[in-house]
Amino acid sequence: MNQEELQQLVKKYFTEASDQQIEKIMGELSREIEIMTHAKIRELVNFEKNKKLLNI
């Protein structure tokens, strides 16, 4: 999902938002998405490492 798609979703659910409010929400969402992405990557890497160790 790119920034434009994310912004459109925010506008869809918060139609009365000002540009400043949308920018604030976009910043918060971007940080949360980055954190979740890093966590998922770590989870998948650990899974693959464990799979190798156990020769599955």
mmCIF entry with sequence, helices, sheets and N, C-alpha, C, O atoms, coordinates in Angstrom:
data_MODEL
# 
_entry.id   MODEL 
# 
_entity.id                         1 
_entity.type                       polymer 
_entity.pdbx_number_of_molecules   1 
# 
_entity_poly.entity_id                      1 
_entity_poly.type                           'polypeptide(L)' 
_entity_poly.nstd_linkage                   no 
_entity_poly.nstd_monomer                   no 
_entity_poly.pdbx_seq_one_letter_code       MNQEELQQLVKKYFTEASDQQIEKIMGELSREIEIMTHAKIRELVNFEKNKKLLNI 
_entity_poly.pdbx_seq_one_letter_code_can   MNQEELQQLVKKYFTEASDQQIEKIMGELSREIEIMTHAKIRELVNFEKNKKLLNI 
_entity_poly.pdbx_strand_id                 A 
# 
loop_
_entity_poly_seq.entity_id 
_entity_poly_seq.num 
_entity_poly_seq.mon_id 
_entity_poly_seq.hetero 
1 1  MET n 
1 2  ASN n 
1 3  GLN n 
1 4  GLU n 
1 5  GLU n 
1 6  LEU n 
1 7  GLN n 
1 8  GLN n 
1 9  LEU n 
1 10 VAL n 
1 11 LYS n 
1 12 LYS n 
1 13 TYR n 
1 14 PHE n 
1 15 THR n 
1 16 GLU n 
1 17 ALA n 
1 18 SER n 
1 19 ASP n 
1 20 GLN n 
1 21 GLN n 
1 22 ILE n 
1 23 GLU n 
1 24 LYS n 
1 25 ILE n 
1 26 MET n 
1 27 GLY n 
1 28 GLU n 
1 29 LEU n 
1 30 SER n 
1 31 ARG n 
1 32 GLU n 
1 33 ILE n 
1 34 GLU n 
1 35 ILE n 
1 36 MET n 
1 37 THR n 
1 38 HIS n 
1 39 ALA n 
1 40 LYS n 
1 41 ILE n 
1 42 ARG n 
1 43 GLU n 
1 44 LEU n 
1 45 VAL n 
1 46 ASN n 
1 47 PHE n 
1 48 GLU n 
1 49 LYS n 
1 50 ASN n 
1 51 LYS n 
1 52 LYS n 
1 53 LEU n 
1 54 LEU n 
1 55 ASN n 
1 56 ILE n 
# 
_struct_asym.id          A 
_struct_asym.entity_id   1 
# 
loop_
_struct_conf.conf_type_id 
_struct_conf.id 
_struct_conf.pdbx_PDB_helix_id 
_struct_conf.beg_label_comp_id 
_struct_conf.beg_label_asym_id 
_struct_conf.beg_label_seq_id 
_struct_conf.pdbx_beg_PDB_ins_code 
_struct_conf.end_label_comp_id 
_struct_conf.end_label_asym_id 
_struct_conf.end_label_seq_id 
_struct_conf.pdbx_end_PDB_ins_code 
_struct_conf.beg_auth_comp_id 
_struct_conf.beg_auth_asym_id 
_struct_conf.beg_auth_seq_id 
_struct_conf.end_auth_comp_id 
_struct_conf.end_auth_asym_id 
_struct_conf.end_auth_seq_id 
_struct_conf.pdbx_PDB_helix_class 
_struct_conf.details 
_struct_conf.pdbx_PDB_helix_length 
HELX_P HELX_P1 AA1 GLN A 3  ? TYR A 13 ? GLN A 3  TYR A 13 1 ? 11 
HELX_P HELX_P2 AA2 ASP A 19 ? LEU A 53 ? ASP A 19 LEU A 53 1 ? 35 
# 
_struct_conf_type.id          HELX_P 
_struct_conf_type.criteria    ? 
_struct_conf_type.reference   ? 
# 
loop_
_atom_site.group_PDB 
_atom_site.id 
_atom_site.type_symbol 
_atom_site.label_atom_id 
_atom_site.label_alt_id 
_atom_site.label_comp_id 
_atom_site.label_asym_id 
_atom_site.label_entity_id 
_atom_site.label_seq_id 
_atom_site.pdbx_PDB_ins_code 
_atom_site.Cartn_x 
_atom_site.Cartn_y 
_atom_site.Cartn_z 
_atom_site.occupancy 
_atom_site.B_iso_or_equiv 
_atom_site.pdbx_formal_charge 
_atom_site.auth_seq_id 
_atom_site.auth_comp_id 
_atom_site.auth_asym_id 
_atom_site.auth_atom_id 
_atom_site.pdbx_PDB_model_num 
ATOM 1   N N  . MET A 1 1  ? 0.853   -1.169  0.000  1.00 0.00 ? 1  MET A N  1 
ATOM 2   C CA . MET A 1 1  ? 0.000   0.000   0.000  1.00 0.00 ? 1  MET A CA 1 
ATOM 3   C C  . MET A 1 1  ? 0.900   1.234   0.000  1.00 0.00 ? 1  MET A C  1 
ATOM 4   O O  . MET A 1 1  ? 1.833   1.336   0.797  1.00 0.00 ? 1  MET A O  1 
ATOM 5   N N  . ASN A 1 2  ? 0.615   2.139   -0.878 1.00 0.00 ? 2  ASN A N  1 
ATOM 6   C CA . ASN A 1 2  ? 1.422   3.354   -0.923 1.00 0.00 ? 2  ASN A CA 1 
ATOM 7   C C  . ASN A 1 2  ? 0.766   4.473   -0.110 1.00 0.00 ? 2  ASN A C  1 
ATOM 8   O O  . ASN A 1 2  ? -0.348  4.320   0.391  1.00 0.00 ? 2  ASN A O  1 
ATOM 9   N N  . GLN A 1 3  ? 1.467   5.585   0.008  1.00 0.00 ? 3  GLN A N  1 
ATOM 10  C CA . GLN A 1 3  ? 0.988   6.710   0.815  1.00 0.00 ? 3  GLN A CA 1 
ATOM 11  C C  . GLN A 1 3  ? -0.350  7.245   0.319  1.00 0.00 ? 3  GLN A C  1 
ATOM 12  O O  . GLN A 1 3  ? -1.212  7.597   1.123  1.00 0.00 ? 3  GLN A O  1 
ATOM 13  N N  . GLU A 1 4  ? -0.529  7.308   -0.987 1.00 0.00 ? 4  GLU A N  1 
ATOM 14  C CA . GLU A 1 4  ? -1.778  7.840   -1.554 1.00 0.00 ? 4  GLU A CA 1 
ATOM 15  C C  . GLU A 1 4  ? -2.967  6.950   -1.184 1.00 0.00 ? 4  GLU A C  1 
ATOM 16  O O  . GLU A 1 4  ? -4.033  7.448   -0.821 1.00 0.00 ? 4  GLU A O  1 
ATOM 17  N N  . GLU A 1 5  ? -2.778  5.634   -1.276 1.00 0.00 ? 5  GLU A N  1 
ATOM 18  C CA . GLU A 1 5  ? -3.850  4.708   -0.899 1.00 0.00 ? 5  GLU A CA 1 
ATOM 19  C C  . GLU A 1 5  ? -4.182  4.821   0.587  1.00 0.00 ? 5  GLU A C  1 
ATOM 20  O O  . GLU A 1 5  ? -5.349  4.800   0.977  1.00 0.00 ? 5  GLU A O  1 
ATOM 21  N N  . LEU A 1 6  ? -3.158  4.939   1.395  1.00 0.00 ? 6  LEU A N  1 
ATOM 22  C CA . LEU A 1 6  ? -3.352  5.086   2.833  1.00 0.00 ? 6  LEU A CA 1 
ATOM 23  C C  . LEU A 1 6  ? -4.096  6.384   3.135  1.00 0.00 ? 6  LEU A C  1 
ATOM 24  O O  . LEU A 1 6  ? -5.000  6.403   3.970  1.00 0.00 ? 6  LEU A O  1 
ATOM 25  N N  . GLN A 1 7  ? -3.720  7.460   2.463  1.00 0.00 ? 7  GLN A N  1 
ATOM 26  C CA . GLN A 1 7  ? -4.382  8.740   2.670  1.00 0.00 ? 7  GLN A CA 1 
ATOM 27  C C  . GLN A 1 7  ? -5.854  8.674   2.261  1.00 0.00 ? 7  GLN A C  1 
ATOM 28  O O  . GLN A 1 7  ? -6.709  9.244   2.938  1.00 0.00 ? 7  GLN A O  1 
ATOM 29  N N  . GLN A 1 8  ? -6.149  7.993   1.176  1.00 0.00 ? 8  GLN A N  1 
ATOM 30  C CA . GLN A 1 8  ? -7.538  7.847   0.743  1.00 0.00 ? 8  GLN A CA 1 
ATOM 31  C C  . GLN A 1 8  ? -8.361  7.066   1.761  1.00 0.00 ? 8  GLN A C  1 
ATOM 32  O O  . GLN A 1 8  ? -9.524  7.389   2.003  1.00 0.00 ? 8  GLN A O  1 
ATOM 33  N N  . LEU A 1 9  ? -7.765  6.047   2.351  1.00 0.00 ? 9  LEU A N  1 
ATOM 34  C CA . LEU A 1 9  ? -8.464  5.285   3.395  1.00 0.00 ? 9  LEU A CA 1 
ATOM 35  C C  . LEU A 1 9  ? -8.755  6.155   4.612  1.00 0.00 ? 9  LEU A C  1 
ATOM 36  O O  . LEU A 1 9  ? -9.849  6.102   5.174  1.00 0.00 ? 9  LEU A O  1 
ATOM 37  N N  . VAL A 1 10 ? -7.775  6.951   5.015  1.00 0.00 ? 10 VAL A N  1 
ATOM 38  C CA . VAL A 1 10 ? -7.983  7.844   6.158  1.00 0.00 ? 10 VAL A CA 1 
ATOM 39  C C  . VAL A 1 10 ? -9.118  8.809   5.847  1.00 0.00 ? 10 VAL A C  1 
ATOM 40  O O  . VAL A 1 10 ? -9.996  9.025   6.683  1.00 0.00 ? 10 VAL A O  1 
ATOM 41  N N  . LYS A 1 11 ? -9.108  9.386   4.663  1.00 0.00 ? 11 LYS A N  1 
ATOM 42  C CA . LYS A 1 11 ? -10.157 10.330  4.274  1.00 0.00 ? 11 LYS A CA 1 
ATOM 43  C C  . LYS A 1 11 ? -11.523 9.653   4.223  1.00 0.00 ? 11 LYS A C  1 
ATOM 44  O O  . LYS A 1 11 ? -12.537 10.267  4.553  1.00 0.00 ? 11 LYS A O  1 
ATOM 45  N N  . LYS A 1 12 ? -11.549 8.390   3.809  1.00 0.00 ? 12 LYS A N  1 
ATOM 46  C CA . LYS A 1 12 ? -12.809 7.651   3.731  1.00 0.00 ? 12 LYS A CA 1 
ATOM 47  C C  . LYS A 1 12 ? -13.441 7.491   5.114  1.00 0.00 ? 12 LYS A C  1 
ATOM 48  O O  . LYS A 1 12 ? -14.653 7.642   5.273  1.00 0.00 ? 12 LYS A O  1 
ATOM 49  N N  . TYR A 1 13 ? -12.606 7.181   6.117  1.00 0.00 ? 13 TYR A N  1 
ATOM 50  C CA . TYR A 1 13 ? -13.124 6.928   7.460  1.00 0.00 ? 13 TYR A CA 1 
ATOM 51  C C  . TYR A 1 13 ? -13.208 8.175   8.325  1.00 0.00 ? 13 TYR A C  1 
ATOM 52  O O  . TYR A 1 13 ? -13.860 8.159   9.369  1.00 0.00 ? 13 TYR A O  1 
ATOM 53  N N  . PHE A 1 14 ? -12.553 9.261   7.905  1.00 0.00 ? 14 PHE A N  1 
ATOM 54  C CA . PHE A 1 14 ? -12.536 10.498  8.690  1.00 0.00 ? 14 PHE A CA 1 
ATOM 55  C C  . PHE A 1 14 ? -12.789 11.659  7.736  1.00 0.00 ? 14 PHE A C  1 
ATOM 56  O O  . PHE A 1 14 ? -11.936 12.524  7.531  1.00 0.00 ? 14 PHE A O  1 
ATOM 57  N N  . THR A 1 15 ? -13.987 11.650  7.161  1.00 0.00 ? 15 THR A N  1 
ATOM 58  C CA . THR A 1 15 ? -14.325 12.594  6.089  1.00 0.00 ? 15 THR A CA 1 
ATOM 59  C C  . THR A 1 15 ? -14.259 14.051  6.517  1.00 0.00 ? 15 THR A C  1 
ATOM 60  O O  . THR A 1 15 ? -13.998 14.922  5.687  1.00 0.00 ? 15 THR A O  1 
ATOM 61  N N  . GLU A 1 16 ? -14.489 14.334  7.786  1.00 0.00 ? 16 GLU A N  1 
ATOM 62  C CA . GLU A 1 16 ? -14.496 15.722  8.247  1.00 0.00 ? 16 GLU A CA 1 
ATOM 63  C C  . GLU A 1 16 ? -13.114 16.207  8.688  1.00 0.00 ? 16 GLU A C  1 
ATOM 64  O O  . GLU A 1 16 ? -12.988 17.328  9.181  1.00 0.00 ? 16 GLU A O  1 
ATOM 65  N N  . ALA A 1 17 ? -12.088 15.391  8.522  1.00 0.00 ? 17 ALA A N  1 
ATOM 66  C CA . ALA A 1 17 ? -10.742 15.722  8.998  1.00 0.00 ? 17 ALA A CA 1 
ATOM 67  C C  . ALA A 1 17 ? -10.122 16.857  8.195  1.00 0.00 ? 17 ALA A C  1 
ATOM 68  O O  . ALA A 1 17 ? -10.339 16.986  6.990  1.00 0.00 ? 17 ALA A O  1 
ATOM 69  N N  . SER A 1 18 ? -9.350  17.669  8.893  1.00 0.00 ? 18 SER A N  1 
ATOM 70  C CA . SER A 1 18 ? -8.575  18.709  8.228  1.00 0.00 ? 18 SER A CA 1 
ATOM 71  C C  . SER A 1 18 ? -7.303  18.076  7.657  1.00 0.00 ? 18 SER A C  1 
ATOM 72  O O  . SER A 1 18 ? -6.955  16.947  8.003  1.00 0.00 ? 18 SER A O  1 
ATOM 73  N N  . ASP A 1 19 ? -6.624  18.801  6.794  1.00 0.00 ? 19 ASP A N  1 
ATOM 74  C CA . ASP A 1 19 ? -5.365  18.302  6.235  1.00 0.00 ? 19 ASP A CA 1 
ATOM 75  C C  . ASP A 1 19 ? -4.348  18.021  7.339  1.00 0.00 ? 19 ASP A C  1 
ATOM 76  O O  . ASP A 1 19 ? -3.588  17.056  7.265  1.00 0.00 ? 19 ASP A O  1 
ATOM 77  N N  . GLN A 1 20 ? -4.344  18.867  8.353  1.00 0.00 ? 20 GLN A N  1 
ATOM 78  C CA . GLN A 1 20 ? -3.418  18.687  9.473  1.00 0.00 ? 20 GLN A CA 1 
ATOM 79  C C  . GLN A 1 20 ? -3.740  17.400  10.239 1.00 0.00 ? 20 GLN A C  1 
ATOM 80  O O  . GLN A 1 20 ? -2.828  16.668  10.624 1.00 0.00 ? 20 GLN A O  1 
ATOM 81  N N  . GLN A 1 21 ? -5.008  17.124  10.460 1.00 0.00 ? 21 GLN A N  1 
ATOM 82  C CA . GLN A 1 21 ? -5.399  15.901  11.163 1.00 0.00 ? 21 GLN A CA 1 
ATOM 83  C C  . GLN A 1 21 ? -5.034  14.670  10.335 1.00 0.00 ? 21 GLN A C  1 
ATOM 84  O O  . GLN A 1 21 ? -4.554  13.670  10.869 1.00 0.00 ? 21 GLN A O  1 
ATOM 85  N N  . ILE A 1 22 ? -5.265  14.757  9.044  1.00 0.00 ? 22 ILE A N  1 
ATOM 86  C CA . ILE A 1 22 ? -4.929  13.626  8.163  1.00 0.00 ? 22 ILE A CA 1 
ATOM 87  C C  . ILE A 1 22 ? -3.430  13.362  8.188  1.00 0.00 ? 22 ILE A C  1 
ATOM 88  O O  . ILE A 1 22 ? -3.005  12.209  8.258  1.00 0.00 ? 22 ILE A O  1 
ATOM 89  N N  . GLU A 1 23 ? -2.625  14.420  8.132  1.00 0.00 ? 23 GLU A N  1 
ATOM 90  C CA . GLU A 1 23 ? -1.169  14.251  8.183  1.00 0.00 ? 23 GLU A CA 1 
ATOM 91  C C  . GLU A 1 23 ? -0.722  13.612  9.489  1.00 0.00 ? 23 GLU A C  1 
ATOM 92  O O  . GLU A 1 23 ? 0.172   12.766  9.496  1.00 0.00 ? 23 GLU A O  1 
ATOM 93  N N  . LYS A 1 24 ? -1.347  14.018  10.601 1.00 0.00 ? 24 LYS A N  1 
ATOM 94  C CA . LYS A 1 24 ? -0.997  13.439  11.900 1.00 0.00 ? 24 LYS A CA 1 
ATOM 95  C C  . LYS A 1 24 ? -1.337  11.951  11.929 1.00 0.00 ? 24 LYS A C  1 
ATOM 96  O O  . LYS A 1 24 ? -0.530  11.131  12.367 1.00 0.00 ? 24 LYS A O  1 
ATOM 97  N N  . ILE A 1 25 ? -2.524  11.615  11.463 1.00 0.00 ? 25 ILE A N  1 
ATOM 98  C CA . ILE A 1 25 ? -2.939  10.208  11.424 1.00 0.00 ? 25 ILE A CA 1 
ATOM 99  C C  . ILE A 1 25 ? -2.022  9.407   10.500 1.00 0.00 ? 25 ILE A C  1 
ATOM 100 O O  . ILE A 1 25 ? -1.633  8.284   10.822 1.00 0.00 ? 25 ILE A O  1 
ATOM 101 N N  . MET A 1 26 ? -1.685  9.985   9.360  1.00 0.00 ? 26 MET A N  1 
ATOM 102 C CA . MET A 1 26 ? -0.792  9.301   8.414  1.00 0.00 ? 26 MET A CA 1 
ATOM 103 C C  . MET A 1 26 ? 0.560   8.992   9.067  1.00 0.00 ? 26 MET A C  1 
ATOM 104 O O  . MET A 1 26 ? 1.115   7.908   8.884  1.00 0.00 ? 26 MET A O  1 
ATOM 105 N N  . GLY A 1 27 ? 1.075   9.953   9.825  1.00 0.00 ? 27 GLY A N  1 
ATOM 106 C CA . GLY A 1 27 ? 2.348   9.735   10.517 1.00 0.00 ? 27 GLY A CA 1 
ATOM 107 C C  . GLY A 1 27 ? 2.259   8.608   11.522 1.00 0.00 ? 27 GLY A C  1 
ATOM 108 O O  . GLY A 1 27 ? 3.149   7.761   11.598 1.00 0.00 ? 27 GLY A O  1 
ATOM 109 N N  . GLU A 1 28 ? 1.179   8.596   12.296 1.00 0.00 ? 28 GLU A N  1 
ATOM 110 C CA . GLU A 1 28 ? 0.990   7.539   13.294 1.00 0.00 ? 28 GLU A CA 1 
ATOM 111 C C  . GLU A 1 28 ? 0.823   6.178   12.629 1.00 0.00 ? 28 GLU A C  1 
ATOM 112 O O  . GLU A 1 28 ? 1.398   5.185   13.076 1.00 0.00 ? 28 GLU A O  1 
ATOM 113 N N  . LEU A 1 29 ? 0.030   6.138   11.559 1.00 0.00 ? 29 LEU A N  1 
ATOM 114 C CA . LEU A 1 29 ? -0.169  4.870   10.852 1.00 0.00 ? 29 LEU A CA 1 
ATOM 115 C C  . LEU A 1 29 ? 1.122   4.366   10.233 1.00 0.00 ? 29 LEU A C  1 
ATOM 116 O O  . LEU A 1 29 ? 1.412   3.171   10.280 1.00 0.00 ? 29 LEU A O  1 
ATOM 117 N N  . SER A 1 30 ? 1.892   5.266   9.657  1.00 0.00 ? 30 SER A N  1 
ATOM 118 C CA . SER A 1 30 ? 3.161   4.875   9.047  1.00 0.00 ? 30 SER A CA 1 
ATOM 119 C C  . SER A 1 30 ? 4.098   4.260   10.072 1.00 0.00 ? 30 SER A C  1 
ATOM 120 O O  . SER A 1 30 ? 4.745   3.249   9.799  1.00 0.00 ? 30 SER A O  1 
ATOM 121 N N  . ARG A 1 31 ? 4.174   4.874   11.263 1.00 0.00 ? 31 ARG A N  1 
ATOM 122 C CA . ARG A 1 31 ? 5.028   4.313   12.316 1.00 0.00 ? 31 ARG A CA 1 
ATOM 123 C C  . ARG A 1 31 ? 4.536   2.936   12.757 1.00 0.00 ? 31 ARG A C  1 
ATOM 124 O O  . ARG A 1 31 ? 5.330   2.012   12.929 1.00 0.00 ? 31 ARG A O  1 
ATOM 125 N N  . GLU A 1 32 ? 3.221   2.807   12.938 1.00 0.00 ? 32 GLU A N  1 
ATOM 126 C CA . GLU A 1 32 ? 2.678   1.516   13.367 1.00 0.00 ? 32 GLU A CA 1 
ATOM 127 C C  . GLU A 1 32 ? 2.888   0.436   12.306 1.00 0.00 ? 32 GLU A C  1 
ATOM 128 O O  . GLU A 1 32 ? 3.211   -0.705  12.634 1.00 0.00 ? 32 GLU A O  1 
ATOM 129 N N  . ILE A 1 33 ? 2.706   0.795   11.048 1.00 0.00 ? 33 ILE A N  1 
ATOM 130 C CA . ILE A 1 33 ? 2.917   -0.165  9.963  1.00 0.00 ? 33 ILE A CA 1 
ATOM 131 C C  . ILE A 1 33 ? 4.377   -0.608  9.929  1.00 0.00 ? 33 ILE A C  1 
ATOM 132 O O  . ILE A 1 33 ? 4.664   -1.788  9.729  1.00 0.00 ? 33 ILE A O  1 
ATOM 133 N N  . GLU A 1 34 ? 5.297   0.332   10.124 1.00 0.00 ? 34 GLU A N  1 
ATOM 134 C CA . GLU A 1 34 ? 6.723   -0.010  10.132 1.00 0.00 ? 34 GLU A CA 1 
ATOM 135 C C  . GLU A 1 34 ? 7.044   -0.959  11.284 1.00 0.00 ? 34 GLU A C  1 
ATOM 136 O O  . GLU A 1 34 ? 7.772   -1.934  11.099 1.00 0.00 ? 34 GLU A O  1 
ATOM 137 N N  . ILE A 1 35 ? 6.510   -0.682  12.460 1.00 0.00 ? 35 ILE A N  1 
ATOM 138 C CA . ILE A 1 35 ? 6.749   -1.538  13.630 1.00 0.00 ? 35 ILE A CA 1 
ATOM 139 C C  . ILE A 1 35 ? 6.196   -2.945  13.382 1.00 0.00 ? 35 ILE A C  1 
ATOM 140 O O  . ILE A 1 35 ? 6.871   -3.936  13.659 1.00 0.00 ? 35 ILE A O  1 
ATOM 141 N N  . MET A 1 36 ? 4.975   -3.030  12.863 1.00 0.00 ? 36 MET A N  1 
ATOM 142 C CA . MET A 1 36 ? 4.369   -4.337  12.594 1.00 0.00 ? 36 MET A CA 1 
ATOM 143 C C  . MET A 1 36 ? 5.145   -5.094  11.513 1.00 0.00 ? 36 MET A C  1 
ATOM 144 O O  . MET A 1 36 ? 5.295   -6.313  11.590 1.00 0.00 ? 36 MET A O  1 
ATOM 145 N N  . THR A 1 37 ? 5.631   -4.374  10.517 1.00 0.00 ? 37 THR A N  1 
ATOM 146 C CA . THR A 1 37 ? 6.394   -5.013  9.451  1.00 0.00 ? 37 THR A CA 1 
ATOM 147 C C  . THR A 1 37 ? 7.693   -5.595  9.989  1.00 0.00 ? 37 THR A C  1 
ATOM 148 O O  . THR A 1 37 ? 8.052   -6.726  9.664  1.00 0.00 ? 37 THR A O  1 
ATOM 149 N N  . HIS A 1 38 ? 8.399   -4.821  10.815 1.00 0.00 ? 38 HIS A N  1 
ATOM 150 C CA . HIS A 1 38 ? 9.647   -5.325  11.407 1.00 0.00 ? 38 HIS A CA 1 
ATOM 151 C C  . HIS A 1 38 ? 9.380   -6.556  12.274 1.00 0.00 ? 38 HIS A C  1 
ATOM 152 O O  . HIS A 1 38 ? 10.144  -7.521  12.239 1.00 0.00 ? 38 HIS A O  1 
ATOM 153 N N  . ALA A 1 39 ? 8.307   -6.520  13.042 1.00 0.00 ? 39 ALA A N  1 
ATOM 154 C CA . ALA A 1 39 ? 7.972   -7.663  13.905 1.00 0.00 ? 39 ALA A CA 1 
ATOM 155 C C  . ALA A 1 39 ? 7.673   -8.902  13.064 1.00 0.00 ? 39 ALA A C  1 
ATOM 156 O O  . ALA A 1 39 ? 8.106   -10.002 13.407 1.00 0.00 ? 39 ALA A O  1 
ATOM 157 N N  . LYS A 1 40 ? 6.942   -8.733  11.977 1.00 0.00 ? 40 LYS A N  1 
ATOM 158 C CA . LYS A 1 40 ? 6.608   -9.868  11.114 1.00 0.00 ? 40 LYS A CA 1 
ATOM 159 C C  . LYS A 1 40 ? 7.860   -10.431 10.450 1.00 0.00 ? 40 LYS A C  1 
ATOM 160 O O  . LYS A 1 40 ? 8.010   -11.648 10.337 1.00 0.00 ? 40 LYS A O  1 
ATOM 161 N N  . ILE A 1 41 ? 8.756   -9.555  10.011 1.00 0.00 ? 41 ILE A N  1 
ATOM 162 C CA . ILE A 1 41 ? 10.010  -10.014 9.406  1.00 0.00 ? 41 ILE A CA 1 
ATOM 163 C C  . ILE A 1 41 ? 10.805  -10.831 10.418 1.00 0.00 ? 41 ILE A C  1 
ATOM 164 O O  . ILE A 1 41 ? 11.301  -11.911 10.096 1.00 0.00 ? 41 ILE A O  1 
ATOM 165 N N  . ARG A 1 42 ? 10.928  -10.314 11.651 1.00 0.00 ? 42 ARG A N  1 
ATOM 166 C CA . ARG A 1 42 ? 11.665  -11.057 12.686 1.00 0.00 ? 42 ARG A CA 1 
ATOM 167 C C  . ARG A 1 42 ? 11.022  -12.414 12.940 1.00 0.00 ? 42 ARG A C  1 
ATOM 168 O O  . ARG A 1 42 ? 11.721  -13.415 13.099 1.00 0.00 ? 42 ARG A O  1 
ATOM 169 N N  . GLU A 1 43 ? 9.695   -12.449 12.978 1.00 0.00 ? 43 GLU A N  1 
ATOM 170 C CA . GLU A 1 43 ? 8.969   -13.696 13.206 1.00 0.00 ? 43 GLU A CA 1 
ATOM 171 C C  . GLU A 1 43 ? 9.274   -14.705 12.090 1.00 0.00 ? 43 GLU A C  1 
ATOM 172 O O  . GLU A 1 43 ? 9.560   -15.871 12.360 1.00 0.00 ? 43 GLU A O  1 
ATOM 173 N N  . LEU A 1 44 ? 9.210   -14.250 10.855 1.00 0.00 ? 44 LEU A N  1 
ATOM 174 C CA . LEU A 1 44 ? 9.463   -15.151 9.719  1.00 0.00 ? 44 LEU A CA 1 
ATOM 175 C C  . LEU A 1 44 ? 10.912  -15.614 9.672  1.00 0.00 ? 44 LEU A C  1 
ATOM 176 O O  . LEU A 1 44 ? 11.180  -16.778 9.377  1.00 0.00 ? 44 LEU A O  1 
ATOM 177 N N  . VAL A 1 45 ? 11.847  -14.716 9.959  1.00 0.00 ? 45 VAL A N  1 
ATOM 178 C CA . VAL A 1 45 ? 13.261  -15.088 9.961  1.00 0.00 ? 45 VAL A CA 1 
ATOM 179 C C  . VAL A 1 45 ? 13.524  -16.105 11.064 1.00 0.00 ? 45 VAL A C  1 
ATOM 180 O O  . VAL A 1 45 ? 14.217  -17.097 10.837 1.00 0.00 ? 45 VAL A O  1 
ATOM 181 N N  . ASN A 1 46 ? 12.984  -15.872 12.249 1.00 0.00 ? 46 ASN A N  1 
ATOM 182 C CA . ASN A 1 46 ? 13.175  -16.827 13.344 1.00 0.00 ? 46 ASN A CA 1 
ATOM 183 C C  . ASN A 1 46 ? 12.569  -18.180 13.006 1.00 0.00 ? 46 ASN A C  1 
ATOM 184 O O  . ASN A 1 46 ? 13.151  -19.217 13.325 1.00 0.00 ? 46 ASN A O  1 
ATOM 185 N N  . PHE A 1 47 ? 11.412  -18.181 12.368 1.00 0.00 ? 47 PHE A N  1 
ATOM 186 C CA . PHE A 1 47 ? 10.780  -19.427 11.963 1.00 0.00 ? 47 PHE A CA 1 
ATOM 187 C C  . PHE A 1 47 ? 11.686  -20.199 10.994 1.00 0.00 ? 47 PHE A C  1 
ATOM 188 O O  . PHE A 1 47 ? 11.883  -21.405 11.140 1.00 0.00 ? 47 PHE A O  1 
ATOM 189 N N  . GLU A 1 48 ? 12.228  -19.487 10.011 1.00 0.00 ? 48 GLU A N  1 
ATOM 190 C CA . GLU A 1 48 ? 13.105  -20.141 9.029  1.00 0.00 ? 48 GLU A CA 1 
ATOM 191 C C  . GLU A 1 48 ? 14.383  -20.656 9.682  1.00 0.00 ? 48 GLU A C  1 
ATOM 192 O O  . GLU A 1 48 ? 14.861  -21.741 9.350  1.00 0.00 ? 48 GLU A O  1 
ATOM 193 N N  . LYS A 1 49 ? 14.939  -19.875 10.616 1.00 0.00 ? 49 LYS A N  1 
ATOM 194 C CA . LYS A 1 49 ? 16.144  -20.327 11.323 1.00 0.00 ? 49 LYS A CA 1 
ATOM 195 C C  . LYS A 1 49 ? 15.855  -21.584 12.131 1.00 0.00 ? 49 LYS A C  1 
ATOM 196 O O  . LYS A 1 49 ? 16.643  -22.529 12.115 1.00 0.00 ? 49 LYS A O  1 
ATOM 197 N N  . ASN A 1 50 ? 14.734  -21.599 12.833 1.00 0.00 ? 50 ASN A N  1 
ATOM 198 C CA . ASN A 1 50 ? 14.360  -22.771 13.631 1.00 0.00 ? 50 ASN A CA 1 
ATOM 199 C C  . ASN A 1 50 ? 14.100  -23.974 12.741 1.00 0.00 ? 50 ASN A C  1 
ATOM 200 O O  . ASN A 1 50 ? 14.444  -25.101 13.094 1.00 0.00 ? 50 ASN A O  1 
ATOM 201 N N  . LYS A 1 51 ? 13.500  -23.737 11.603 1.00 0.00 ? 51 LYS A N  1 
ATOM 202 C CA . LYS A 1 51 ? 13.222  -24.816 10.667 1.00 0.00 ? 51 LYS A CA 1 
ATOM 203 C C  . LYS A 1 51 ? 14.535  -25.448 10.199 1.00 0.00 ? 51 LYS A C  1 
ATOM 204 O O  . LYS A 1 51 ? 14.637  -26.670 10.084 1.00 0.00 ? 51 LYS A O  1 
ATOM 205 N N  . LYS A 1 52 ? 15.538  -24.607 9.931  1.00 0.00 ? 52 LYS A N  1 
ATOM 206 C CA . LYS A 1 52 ? 16.849  -25.113 9.512  1.00 0.00 ? 52 LYS A CA 1 
ATOM 207 C C  . LYS A 1 52 ? 17.499  -25.920 10.618 1.00 0.00 ? 52 LYS A C  1 
ATOM 208 O O  . LYS A 1 52 ? 18.051  -26.993 10.372 1.00 0.00 ? 52 LYS A O  1 
ATOM 209 N N  . LEU A 1 53 ? 17.433  -25.399 11.848 1.00 0.00 ? 53 LEU A N  1 
ATOM 210 C CA . LEU A 1 53 ? 18.045  -26.085 12.978 1.00 0.00 ? 53 LEU A CA 1 
ATOM 211 C C  . LEU A 1 53 ? 17.429  -27.448 13.217 1.00 0.00 ? 53 LEU A C  1 
ATOM 212 O O  . LEU A 1 53 ? 18.115  -28.392 13.610 1.00 0.00 ? 53 LEU A O  1 
ATOM 213 N N  . LEU A 1 54 ? 16.133  -27.546 12.979 1.00 0.00 ? 54 LEU A N  1 
ATOM 214 C CA . LEU A 1 54 ? 15.442  -28.802 13.221 1.00 0.00 ? 54 LEU A CA 1 
ATOM 215 C C  . LEU A 1 54 ? 15.384  -29.679 11.981 1.00 0.00 ? 54 LEU A C  1 
ATOM 216 O O  . LEU A 1 54 ? 14.825  -30.776 12.016 1.00 0.00 ? 54 LEU A O  1 
ATOM 217 N N  . ASN A 1 55 ? 15.964  -29.194 10.876 1.00 0.00 ? 55 ASN A N  1 
ATOM 218 C CA . ASN A 1 55 ? 15.978  -29.920 9.596  1.00 0.00 ? 55 ASN A CA 1 
ATOM 219 C C  . ASN A 1 55 ? 14.568  -30.328 9.147  1.00 0.00 ? 55 ASN A C  1 
ATOM 220 O O  . ASN A 1 55 ? 14.335  -31.468 8.746  1.00 0.00 ? 55 ASN A O  1 
ATOM 221 N N  . ILE A 1 56 ? 13.650  -29.386 9.224  1.00 0.00 ? 56 ILE A N  1 
ATOM 222 C CA . ILE A 1 56 ? 12.270  -29.664 8.806  1.00 0.00 ? 56 ILE A CA 1 
ATOM 223 C C  . ILE A 1 56 ? 12.134  -29.363 7.329  1.00 0.00 ? 56 ILE A C  1 
ATOM 224 O O  . ILE A 1 56 ? 11.054  -29.526 6.762  1.00 0.00 ? 56 ILE A O  1 
# 
